[in-house]
């Protein structure tokens, strides 16, 4: 007998992006059902870094403290080390503070957090389960096909434990089913981009490894040989669990033909160090973006929409931003105040942001193949020492370009979106390292402290917020009336704080539920109704 279920939004895929979609929707009071064909256990920890922007989202969901307290050692330094092996030559070390000592950037109330996927996914899943009035997660339930018409989406799935067919009726569906998304392929949506390389991940356990070699603790050890940078060793849990990535050629590598033990021994450089290999996974490093992010009532998010090289840690974090963008637009549409253009411009906004992240990651990857001579990097004599000094100076520059990327993380913008109203100010350079706060339309609204522990970002998330700054700011009544007429939720935050006025640059700044600026001006708009219609997708 077929099990029949009804929900508002069907989410397919229970990785961090699918779980974030469920969290965002449930946080907004929207019923959703997430289907995941696996059992929910994270066996391969592919992700390790939660970005500043994602931490801001976690702050709004009320789980930022859980992420900070995930279990990664707070005193573990996030150094970047370049060496020939853990027992070989140290080429260069770039020191970075531990999570406990890393300062909170002035542009945010949050700092990035080391939280491996083996902890982040279960943490997020528990938070979703706590929203049980609105979110349901079905593990070991595999979607077989999706159908849609102008009114509904129907999902046909199978419970893998019982074999029972499951039919789901929903108003919308979000495909979070990964880079090989069956939903994307069934919709006929192609990826655009290229393969950068083929690599192999070796997941292994070696308790106390950081104390068994002379390189000292590090977040990542870049491994250098006569052929150049051949791999990297990345910490997972700060003690026993590690991932060695061997960067291969453009040709595919098969796990059965791969000498994982040999590569691991080359990395360690000391045959006395014990280890146990958990898994060997060949994978493809790509820069891919779907040609479109929507087909009718079905949306793509995360790796189903864009595949990012891991260099810089942008992949999951870009996908979670997809979830946040979709969440408020779905809520507004269901509530009736969102116009027909709102969901239609999901891809208009998110596709350029995804392309930006994909390109930044590919650029980071290209930095690790400089046209340098590595031939004597292993030599013990003066020639080898000189070669390592030259390489170290080069690695310093390239690594800072990958690791210090607040500009990439916070600087994505929707200034070309039809859902924002530009004020004619020219765009400024998009710097991947330095992040410049601005209230220019389409950009993330600036962070400023309202009181100890309370940020301007804490004002945003539900409806629109109109920042009314300064004693001489215009009366917001016309904008409030226009929002009231269409049922658009709007809160006015008035402040005479000069620091806030400086951060927000103009006296009236309208901020969307996702924390991006929709409009700004020192004066009231000529037509408040048209302004409101534009930002809610009804112009």
Secondary structure as GFF3:
##gff-version 3
##sequence-region A 1 539
A	DSSP	beta_strand	3	6	.	.	.	ID=ss1
A	DSSP	beta_strand	9	12	.	.	.	ID=ss2
A	DSSP	alpha_helix	16	27	.	.	.	ID=ss3
A	DSSP	beta_strand	32	36	.	.	.	ID=ss4
A	DSSP	beta_strand	49	50	.	.	.	ID=ss5
A	DSSP	alpha_helix	52	61	.	.	.	ID=ss6
A	DSSP	alpha_helix	64	68	.	.	.	ID=ss7
A	DSSP	beta_strand	80	83	.	.	.	ID=ss8
A	DSSP	beta_strand	90	94	.	.	.	ID=ss9
A	DSSP	beta_strand	113	114	.	.	.	ID=ss10
A	DSSP	alpha_helix	117	129	.	.	.	ID=ss11
A	DSSP	beta_strand	135	139	.	.	.	ID=ss12
A	DSSP	beta_strand	141	148	.	.	.	ID=ss13
A	DSSP	beta_strand	153	159	.	.	.	ID=ss14
A	DSSP	beta_strand	165	170	.	.	.	ID=ss15
A	DSSP	beta_strand	172	175	.	.	.	ID=ss16
A	DSSP	alpha_helix	182	186	.	.	.	ID=ss17
A	DSSP	beta_strand	191	205	.	.	.	ID=ss18
A	DSSP	three_ten_helix	209	211	.	.	.	ID=ss19
A	DSSP	beta_strand	220	225	.	.	.	ID=ss20
A	DSSP	beta_strand	228	235	.	.	.	ID=ss21
A	DSSP	beta_strand	241	247	.	.	.	ID=ss22
A	DSSP	three_ten_helix	255	257	.	.	.	ID=ss23
A	DSSP	alpha_helix	260	268	.	.	.	ID=ss24
A	DSSP	beta_strand	276	290	.	.	.	ID=ss25
A	DSSP	beta_strand	294	295	.	.	.	ID=ss26
A	DSSP	beta_strand	298	300	.	.	.	ID=ss27
A	DSSP	three_ten_helix	302	304	.	.	.	ID=ss28
A	DSSP	beta_strand	306	307	.	.	.	ID=ss29
A	DSSP	alpha_helix	315	335	.	.	.	ID=ss30
A	DSSP	alpha_helix	340	344	.	.	.	ID=ss31
A	DSSP	alpha_helix	346	367	.	.	.	ID=ss32
A	DSSP	alpha_helix	382	403	.	.	.	ID=ss33
A	DSSP	alpha_helix	406	410	.	.	.	ID=ss34
A	DSSP	beta_strand	449	451	.	.	.	ID=ss35
A	DSSP	beta_strand	454	455	.	.	.	ID=ss36
A	DSSP	three_ten_helix	456	459	.	.	.	ID=ss37
A	DSSP	beta_strand	464	469	.	.	.	ID=ss38
A	DSSP	alpha_helix	477	486	.	.	.	ID=ss39
A	DSSP	beta_strand	490	495	.	.	.	ID=ss40
A	DSSP	alpha_helix	498	504	.	.	.	ID=ss41
A	DSSP	beta_strand	508	511	.	.	.	ID=ss42
A	DSSP	beta_strand	517	521	.	.	.	ID=ss43
A	DSSP	alpha_helix	528	535	.	.	.	ID=ss44
###
